[in-house]
Amino acid sequence: MTAPALPASRGPLSHAVLRALRHGTAPEVREATADAEPYGDDLQLALYVLYELHYRGFAGVADDREWDPALLAVRGALEGRFLGALRRDVPGPRDPADVLAELLVEPADTSGSVAHHVQHHGDLDVFRQYAALRSLYHLKEADPHAWVLPRLHGEAKAAMAAIEYDEFGAGRGDQVHARLFADLMADLDLDPSYGRYLDRAPAQMLAVVNLMSLLGLHRALRGALVGHFAWVEVTSPPGSRRLAAGLRRAGAGPAAQRFYDEHVEADAVHEQVVRHRVVGGLLAAEPGLAADVAFGADATTFVEDRLSAHLLAAWRSGRSALRC
């Protein structure tokens, strides 16, 4: 397994983090953290790079940097900025049952829906852009959610493990969802190498992936991670159905279509399991986490809506959604 190359920096924070990783030194961020835009390119890239040390790492970076105290201190400061902004901007506290009920009902106004747009208007170039960006998550699909397993108990743990088993191919390497997405990318003439499109991904996409890493790496945020996971599974079947239809209309090959077809079928079952057994089981055991579950789902809506706005603005004006 080949680790990806380090990306290019996007500001003083990411420059300091990347320099520290390249040279094996402590990062020198000084006052840059306190003033950084929490949803901006510089902070989001620096945080993404630090989180990647817990996944596959980077070429030329020693594995033990994952637990380097100086890097962890910087990560903690960046997480504080990001999480603080989310808590400010996301409504709450809310009842998780109300949040999930809202997700089950499609809005009457679909003008902000990427899935609706690409189903009817996306060509292969649009789908290539979308796949390149989503590869930051889908090439490690379900990995961030696996961190919650040791933090769950009883019914919630068993149900979460059952869903993750499906995500990881039900015992077959060629059926792992990350592998299916790599096949989709190859079908669309994209490079399926892990991390290949990091430099092309805008801050909005980095924030989507960083949110799940943030929630997954902190036991204190286990309820929010379950809320995030519920959001993913509840919204996946209708969105995947539209994406599969759009790929057929655009003339994509069978491997590209298969990824989303698989999610239509599998996630229709997962949606029921996650609502009733994962969320229900967690709240039966730890009712005090209800507000956290709702926050995790609402925060996911927030970062996904920001990404959708970026994508649709680019495509409707005839521009690429990828960074140049």
C-alpha positions in Angstrom: 0.0 0.0 0.0 1.5 3.3 -1.1 1.0 6.4 1.0 0.1 9.6 -0.8 2.5 12.5 -1.3 2.1 15.6 1.0 -0.1 18.3 -0.6 0.8 21.9 -1.3 0.2 24.4 1.5 -2.6 26.9 1.4 -1.5 29.4 4.0 0.6 29.8 7.2 -1.0 27.1 9.2 -0.8 24.4 6.5 2.6 25.5 5.6 3.8 25.1 9.2 2.3 21.7 9.5 3.6 20.4 6.2 7.1 21.8 6.9 7.1 20.0 10.2 6.1 16.8 8.6 8.7 17.1 5.8 11.6 17.9 8.1 10.6 15.9 11.2 10.4 19.0 13.4 7.8 20.6 15.6 5.3 22.9 13.8 5.7 26.6 14.4 2.2 28.1 14.1 2.5 31.0 16.6 -0.6 33.1 16.6 -1.9 31.9 13.2 -4.3 29.4 14.8 -6.3 31.9 16.8 -7.0 34.1 13.7 -7.6 31.3 11.1 -10.9 31.2 9.3 -12.5 27.9 10.7 -14.0 26.9 7.4 -11.1 28.2 5.2 -8.7 26.4 3.0 -5.7 26.9 5.3 -7.2 25.6 8.5 -9.1 22.8 6.8 -6.1 21.5 4.9 -3.9 21.6 8.0 -6.5 19.7 10.0 -7.0 17.2 7.1 -3.3 16.5 6.9 -3.1 15.9 10.7 -6.0 13.6 10.6 -4.5 11.6 7.7 -1.7 10.6 10.0 -4.4 8.3 11.7 -5.3 6.8 8.3 -2.6 6.0 5.8 -0.1 8.7 6.5 2.1 10.3 3.9 5.1 9.2 1.9 8.3 10.2 3.7 6.5 10.9 7.0 7.4 8.6 9.9 4.5 6.6 11.2 5.2 7.7 14.8 4.3 11.3 13.9 0.7 10.2 14.4 1.1 10.6 18.2 3.7 13.4 18.2 2.7 15.7 21.1 3.5 18.9 19.3 1.4 17.9 16.3 -1.4 16.8 18.6 -1.3 20.2 20.3 -1.7 22.0 17.0 -4.5 19.6 16.0 -6.3 20.3 19.2 -6.2 24.0 18.6 -7.5 23.6 15.1 -10.2 21.3 16.2 -11.2 23.9 18.8 -11.6 26.5 16.1 -13.6 24.2 13.8 -15.8 22.7 16.5 -16.4 26.1 18.1 -17.6 27.5 14.8 -19.9 24.4 14.2 -21.5 24.8 17.6 -22.1 28.5 16.9 -23.6 27.9 13.4 -25.5 24.7 13.9 -29.0 24.9 15.6 -29.6 23.2 18.8 -30.2 21.6 21.1 -32.7 19.5 19.2 -34.5 16.2 19.6 -32.7 13.5 17.4 -36.1 12.0 16.5 -37.1 15.4 15.0 -33.8 15.7 13.1 -34.0 12.2 11.6 -37.7 12.7 10.7 -36.8 15.8 8.8 -34.1 13.9 6.8 -36.7 11.3 5.8 -38.8 13.9 4.0 -37.5 15.4 0.8 -37.7 19.2 0.6 -40.2 20.7 -1.8 -37.4 23.0 -3.1 -34.7 20.9 -4.7 -32.7 23.8 -6.2 -29.9 23.2 -3.6 -29.7 19.5 -4.2 -26.6 18.2 -6.0 -28.2 14.8 -6.6 -31.2 16.4 -8.4 -28.9 18.6 -10.4 -26.6 15.9 -11.7 -29.5 13.4 -12.3 -30.9 15.8 -14.9 -28.1 18.0 -16.0 -24.7 16.4 -15.1 -22.5 15.3 -18.0 -19.5 13.0 -17.6 -17.2 15.9 -16.8 -19.4 17.0 -13.9 -19.5 13.4 -12.6 -15.7 13.2 -12.8 -15.4 16.4 -10.7 -17.9 15.0 -8.2 -16.1 11.7 -7.9 -12.7 13.3 -7.6 -13.9 15.3 -4.7 -15.8 12.6 -3.0 -12.8 10.3 -3.3 -11.4 12.0 -0.2 -14.0 10.1 1.8 -15.1 7.2 -0.3 -11.6 5.7 -0.7 -11.7 5.3 3.1 -15.5 4.8 3.3 -16.7 3.7 6.8 -13.2 4.0 8.3 -14.0 7.1 10.5 -17.2 5.5 11.7 -15.4 2.3 12.8 -13.7 4.3 15.6 -17.0 4.4 17.5 -17.3 0.7 17.9 -15.2 0.4 21.1 -17.3 3.2 22.5 -20.7 1.6 22.1 -22.3 -1.2 24.0 -25.0 -3.9 23.6 -27.6 -3.3 20.9 -26.0 -0.2 19.4 -22.6 -1.9 19.1 -24.0 -5.0 17.5 -26.1 -3.1 15.0 -23.2 -0.7 14.2 -20.9 -3.7 13.6 -23.4 -5.3 11.3 -23.6 -2.2 9.1 -19.8 -1.8 9.1 -19.5 -5.4 8.0 -21.5 -4.6 4.9 -19.5 -1.5 4.2 -16.3 -3.5 4.3 -17.6 -6.0 1.8 -19.2 -8.6 4.1 -15.9 -10.6 4.1 -15.0 -10.1 0.4 -12.2 -7.7 -0.5 -13.6 -7.0 -4.0 -16.9 -5.9 -2.4 -15.4 -3.3 0.0 -17.2 -0.1 -0.7 -13.9 1.8 -1.0 -12.9 -0.7 -3.7 -16.2 -0.2 -5.5 -15.6 3.5 -5.5 -12.1 3.0 -6.9 -13.7 1.0 -9.7 -16.1 3.9 -10.3 -13.2 6.3 -10.6 -11.4 4.1 -13.1 -14.6 3.7 -15.1 -14.7 7.6 -15.3 -11.1 7.7 -16.4 -9.9 9.1 -13.0 -6.9 8.1 -11.1 -8.1 5.9 -8.1 -4.9 6.4 -6.1 -5.6 7.3 -2.5 -5.2 11.0 -1.9 -4.7 11.8 -5.6 -7.1 14.7 -5.7 -6.4 16.3 -2.3 -4.8 19.3 -3.9 -7.9 19.8 -6.1 -10.4 19.7 -3.2 -11.8 23.0 -1.9 -12.2 23.8 1.8 -15.9 22.8 1.7 -15.0 19.2 0.8 -12.2 19.1 3.3 -14.6 20.2 6.0 -17.0 17.3 5.1 -14.3 14.7 5.7 -12.7 16.5 8.6 -16.0 16.5 10.5 -16.3 12.7 10.5 -12.6 12.4 11.5 -13.1 14.9 14.3 -16.2 13.1 15.7 -14.6 9.7 15.2 -11.3 10.4 17.1 -13.0 11.8 20.3 -14.8 9.5 22.6 -16.6 12.5 24.1 -18.2 13.1 20.6 -19.4 9.5 20.2 -23.0 10.6 20.2 -22.3 13.1 17.5 -20.6 10.5 15.4 -23.6 8.3 15.6 -25.7 11.2 14.5 -23.4 11.8 11.6 -23.6 8.1 10.6 -27.4 8.2 10.8 -27.4 11.2 8.5 -25.3 9.3 6.0 -27.4 6.2 6.0 -30.8 8.0 6.0 -29.9 10.3 3.1 -27.9 7.8 1.0 -30.7 5.8 -0.8 -32.5 8.6 -2.5 -29.3 10.5 -3.4 -27.6 7.3 -4.6 -30.7 6.5 -6.8 -30.5 9.9 -8.5 -26.7 9.7 -9.0 -27.0 6.2 -10.5 -29.8 7.5 -12.9 -27.6 10.4 -13.9 -24.6 8.2 -14.6 -26.8 6.1 -16.9 -28.1 9.1 -18.7 -24.6 10.5 -19.1 -23.3 7.2 -20.5 -21.0 6.1 -17.7 -19.9 2.4 -17.6 -21.3 -0.3 -15.4 -18.7 0.0 -12.6 -19.6 3.7 -12.1 -23.3 2.8 -11.9 -22.7 -0.1 -9.6 -21.3 1.9 -6.7 -24.5 3.9 -6.4 -26.8 1.0 -7.2 -25.2 -0.9 -4.3 -25.9 2.0 -1.9 -29.5 2.2 -3.0 -30.0 -1.4 -1.9 -27.7 -1.7 1.1 -28.5 1.7 2.7 -32.2 1.2 2.5 -31.7 -1.6 5.0 -29.0 0.3 6.9 -31.3 3.3 7.3 -33.8 1.3 9.4 -31.0 -0.4 11.4 -29.2 2.8 12.2 -32.3 4.7 13.3 -33.9 2.0 15.4 -31.0 -0.1 16.7 -27.9 2.1 16.6 -29.4 5.5 17.6 -32.1 3.8 19.6 -29.7 1.5 21.3 -27.3 4.3 22.2 -30.0 6.5 23.6 -31.5 3.7 25.6 -28.1 3.1 27.2 -27.0 6.8 27.4 -30.0 9.1 27.1 -27.9 12.1 28.0 -26.3 11.9 24.5 -29.5 12.8 22.7 -28.4 16.4 22.0 -25.1 15.2 20.7 -26.7 12.8 18.3 -28.8 15.7 17.0 -25.8 17.9 16.7 -23.9 15.4 14.7 -26.7 15.1 12.2 -27.3 18.8 12.0 -23.6 19.6 11.7 -23.4 17.1 8.8 -26.3 18.9 7.1 -24.4 22.2 7.6 -21.1 21.1 6.0 -22.8 19.2 3.2 -25.0 22.2 2.4 -21.9 24.4 2.1 -20.3 21.9 -0.3 -23.5 21.7 -2.3 -23.6 25.5 -2.7 -20.0 25.5 -3.9 -20.6 22.7 -6.4 -23.9 24.1 -7.8 -22.5 27.7 -8.1 -19.5 26.4 -10.1 -21.5 24.1 -12.4 -24.3 26.6 -13.1 -21.7 29.2 -14.1 -19.9 26.8 -16.3 -16.8 26.5 -14.1 -15.1 23.5 -12.6 -15.8 22.8 -8.9 -12.1 21.6 -8.5 -9.3 23.9 -7.4 -7.0 24.9 -10.1 
